[in-house]
Amino acid sequence: MHAITRLSCALLLATLPGLALAECTDAPARGVIWVGCKMAGADLSGADLRGAVIRESDLSGARLDGTRLSGADLKFSDLNGASLRRARLDGARLGAARLVGADLYQADLSRAVLDVADLSRANLDHARLPKARLYKTKLVGASLQHADLSGARLAKADLTDANLSHARLTEADLSDSVLEYALLIEADLRKARLDRAQLTGADLGRSRLQQASLVDANIDSARFDRARLDSALWTDRSRCASGSLGRCQH
């Protein structure tokens, strides 16, 4: 019994340093731990928060412009309406985070994990998201013009009404995604996977779809005006001939 009691006390004491670090009043710093903190509207512009743990916290409306958040853990946090213009979020974990209406203009989200996050109506113009994970991410009405999503994983993501014009989506995985009425004008989708994607009413005018796969995709009312479809795998599994422009030629 005494051995069990001593073990319990030792385990409790071992947790105390971690708890001390979890103070919401701690100053912004690399590796800081803010869990469950109320920081709505806070100004953290330019702060160095690399490797910080900011889970389940309220940062709605906060200013994080130019903030360094590389490798930070922001899972389940509320960043609705926050400004993260040019923020460094490479390798950050934002699973299930809420970023509705957030401004991520030119933000670096390379290899970031945004699975099941909500970025509806967010501004991601010119943002960098190469190899980012966005499984089941909600991007309804979001703007991703000129964004770099090369190699990104967007399987089952909801991009209804999103604007991806001029976006780079080479080798991106968009299988089972929803792109209804999305704008993909002049988007680069070479070698992208769009299998079973919902493209009803989407505009892919002048997009580059060479060697892309659209097997079983729903393209009802979708527009492919002057889209380049060389060697694309079409909805019926047929291969588009070289020189296919605007429609899949066999």
C-alpha positions as a printed Julia matrix, in Angstrom:
250×3 Matrix{Float64}:
   0.0    0.0     0.0
   2.81   2.4     0.97
   4.59   1.62   -2.3
   1.44   2.5    -4.26
   1.02   5.74   -2.3
   4.64   6.72   -2.92
   4.23   5.94   -6.63
   1.06   8.06   -6.84
   2.78  10.99   -5.17
   5.77  10.67   -7.48
   3.5   10.7   -10.52
   1.65  13.75   -9.19
   4.87  15.63   -8.57
   6.13  14.73  -12.02
   3.16  16.52  -13.53
   3.63  19.74  -11.58
   6.34  21.29  -13.78
   4.15  20.8   -16.82
   1.21  22.38  -15.04
   3.31  25.35  -14.03
   4.2   25.91  -17.67
   0.53  25.92  -18.65
  -0.16  29.35  -17.14
  -2.21  31.54  -19.47
  -0.38  34.57  -18.12
   3.0   33.34  -19.35
   4.65  35.73  -21.79
   4.8   34.76  -25.47
   7.88  32.63  -26.06
   9.11  29.59  -27.95
   7.59  26.41  -26.54
   5.14  28.24  -24.28
   2.17  26.17  -23.13
  -1.23  27.86  -23.28
  -4.0   25.31  -22.88
  -7.63  26.37  -22.57
  -6.65  30.04  -22.44
  -8.97  32.97  -23.2
  -7.03  35.26  -25.51
  -9.67  36.63  -27.84
  -8.47  39.77  -29.62
  -4.92  39.45  -28.3
  -2.14  41.14  -30.29
   0.65  38.61  -30.82
   1.93  40.04  -34.07
   5.53  39.1   -34.79
   5.85  36.93  -31.67
   8.11  33.86  -31.67
   5.83  30.97  -30.72
   7.66  28.17  -32.47
   6.82  24.8   -30.93
   4.21  26.35  -28.64
   1.26  24.32  -27.34
  -1.87  26.46  -27.72
  -4.59  23.84  -27.59
  -8.3   24.41  -26.97
  -7.68  28.12  -26.59
  -9.77  31.12  -27.67
  -7.79  33.29  -30.09
 -10.79  34.53  -32.02
 -10.12  37.92  -33.58
  -6.5   37.79  -32.44
  -3.7   39.48  -34.4
  -0.94  37.04  -35.34
   0.45  38.8   -38.39
   4.0   37.65  -39.06
   3.94  35.43  -35.97
   6.29  32.44  -36.0
   4.26  29.34  -35.17
   6.36  26.68  -36.88
   5.63  23.27  -35.34
   3.09  24.75  -32.93
   0.15  22.71  -31.63
  -3.12  24.63  -32.12
  -5.51  21.7   -32.18
  -9.13  22.46  -31.22
  -8.39  26.17  -30.83
 -10.74  28.97  -31.91
  -9.1   31.29  -34.43
 -12.28  32.55  -36.04
 -11.71  35.96  -37.59
  -8.05  35.98  -36.56
  -5.43  37.74  -38.7
  -2.46  35.52  -39.56
  -1.14  37.39  -42.56
   2.35  36.14  -43.5
   2.43  33.98  -40.35
   4.83  31.02  -40.27
   2.8   27.88  -39.58
   4.96  25.31  -41.34
   4.56  21.92  -39.68
   1.91  23.31  -37.31
  -0.9   21.08  -36.06
  -4.32  22.67  -36.47
  -6.54  19.6   -36.44
 -10.19  20.48  -35.7
  -9.23  24.15  -35.25
 -11.78  26.82  -36.17
 -10.52  29.47  -38.58
 -13.77  30.74  -40.06
 -13.14  34.04  -41.82
  -9.49  34.04  -40.76
  -6.98  36.02  -42.84
  -4.06  33.78  -43.83
  -2.8   35.84  -46.76
   0.71  34.67  -47.73
   0.87  32.45  -44.64
   3.27  29.51  -44.74
   1.4   26.29  -43.92
   3.86  23.9   -45.54
   3.29  20.37  -44.22
   0.79  21.69  -41.7
  -1.95  19.35  -40.44
  -5.43  20.85  -40.81
  -7.55  17.7   -40.77
 -11.22  18.41  -39.96
 -10.44  22.11  -39.42
 -13.01  24.74  -40.44
 -11.6   27.41  -42.76
 -14.88  28.49  -44.29
 -14.62  31.95  -45.88
 -10.95  32.16  -44.9
  -8.52  34.18  -47.01
  -5.65  31.93  -48.13
  -4.62  33.9   -51.2
  -0.95  33.35  -52.05
  -0.63  31.03  -49.04
   1.85  28.15  -49.08
   0.4   24.72  -48.3
   2.65  22.21  -50.1
   2.18  18.7   -48.7
  -0.29  20.01  -46.13
  -2.93  17.64  -44.74
  -6.52  18.86  -45.13
  -8.53  15.65  -44.78
 -12.24  16.47  -44.4
 -11.3   20.13  -43.96
 -14.09  22.64  -44.49
 -13.13  25.38  -46.97
 -16.58  26.51  -48.06
 -16.38  29.91  -49.74
 -12.67  30.19  -48.96
 -10.32  32.1   -51.25
  -7.17  30.26  -52.28
  -6.17  32.27  -55.32
  -2.54  31.72  -56.31
  -2.12  29.39  -53.31
   0.46  26.61  -53.47
  -1.22  23.28  -52.64
   1.19  21.06  -54.51
   1.14  17.54  -53.08
  -1.48  18.54  -50.5
  -3.94  15.93  -49.24
  -7.49  17.25  -49.55
  -9.41  13.98  -49.64
 -13.07  14.5   -48.64
 -12.48  18.25  -48.15
 -15.45  20.57  -48.72
 -14.47  23.33  -51.16
 -17.97  24.35  -52.21
 -17.91  27.86  -53.73
 -14.18  28.14  -53.04
 -11.99  30.23  -55.32
  -8.88  28.32  -56.38
  -8.13  30.34  -59.49
  -4.43  30.22  -60.43
  -3.78  27.85  -57.52
  -1.04  25.25  -57.81
  -2.47  21.78  -57.13
   0.06  19.57  -58.87
  -0.12  16.0   -57.53
  -2.68  17.06  -54.93
  -5.12  14.45  -53.65
  -8.68  15.78  -54.06
 -10.37  12.39  -54.17
 -13.94  12.37  -52.81
 -13.75  16.14  -52.3
 -16.64  18.54  -52.88
 -15.84  21.28  -55.39
 -19.36  22.26  -56.37
 -19.44  25.7   -58.02
 -15.78  26.2   -57.18
 -13.57  28.39  -59.36
 -10.47  26.64  -60.65
  -9.73  29.01  -63.51
  -6.15  28.58  -64.74
  -5.43  26.26  -61.81
  -2.51  23.86  -62.19
  -3.91  20.37  -61.55
  -1.32  18.31  -63.34
  -1.23  14.75  -61.96
  -3.87  15.68  -59.38
  -6.32  13.04  -58.14
  -9.96  14.07  -58.49
 -11.46  10.59  -58.38
 -15.11  10.66  -57.25
 -14.9   14.42  -56.69
 -18.11  16.45  -56.89
 -17.48  19.11  -59.55
 -21.04  20.16  -60.3
 -21.04  23.7   -61.7
 -17.29  24.12  -61.17
 -15.33  26.32  -63.57
 -12.03  24.79  -64.69
 -11.54  27.09  -67.64
  -7.94  27.19  -68.92
  -6.84  24.86  -66.14
  -4.01  22.38  -66.6
  -5.21  18.83  -66.06
  -2.52  16.87  -67.87
  -2.26  13.35  -66.42
  -4.87  14.16  -63.78
  -7.34  11.46  -62.72
 -11.1   12.16  -62.69
 -12.38   8.59  -62.45
 -16.06   8.52  -61.41
 -16.03  12.29  -60.78
 -19.34  14.14  -61.1
 -18.77  16.85  -63.72
 -22.4   17.83  -64.38
 -22.5   21.45  -65.61
 -18.76  21.8   -65.0
 -16.87  24.0   -67.46
 -13.58  22.97  -69.05
 -13.2   25.82  -71.55
  -9.71  25.55  -73.07
  -8.61  23.26  -70.23
  -5.61  21.14  -71.15
  -6.52  17.48  -70.73
  -3.59  15.67  -72.32
  -3.32  12.11  -70.95
  -5.93  12.79  -68.25
  -7.83   9.77  -66.96
 -11.45  10.68  -67.62
 -14.6    9.93  -65.62
 -15.23   6.72  -67.58
 -11.62   5.58  -67.08
 -10.69   6.37  -70.69
  -7.42   8.18  -71.36
  -7.67  11.58  -73.06
  -5.6   11.9   -76.19
  -2.64  14.2   -76.51
  -3.79  17.67  -77.57
  -7.18  17.41  -75.81
  -8.32  20.97  -75.19
 -11.64  21.81  -73.55
 -12.92  18.26  -73.86
 -11.52  14.76  -73.56
 -10.7   13.45  -77.0
 -10.13   9.75  -77.58
